[in-house]
Amino acid sequence: MASNNRCAGSDGTPKLEERPCPVCGEEVEVFLRKGRICEESICPKCGYKFEIQPEPVIVPREVPDKAE
């Protein structure tokens, strides 16, 4: 599998882990960073696609101005 720039980060190299396919149970190698899938992987047995799990983005909420 090719390296993916989205996986690179200050916390180090992505971790390769085997996970069972939720459809057929076949073990599939996936790349993880901070516990999230950082590169798409496809089950060789049934074709299920493990998709990239982006990190959540925290957006500050706007507080309306108090009208007096």
Steps between C-alpha positions, in 0.01 A plus 500: 500500500619848421575748773244775545601854598184536707647239736820689573497714808690623799398196704695260274451236240160335449453165672415195288230285660282210389128544543220256417281593204149578632346322199694174463737485800821490291800667669588826318811715555411862577720800584407687819604832646361607836270197484335607172534348155722736299514313167229314309529121503296245307412150617657256252221246556178702464612849390376688808672841519642626829472876453719775644373624836581871520579659833213702642532875458401721789340821380436776749140604528415861430341676792249761386559857616268605777278776368416756764 
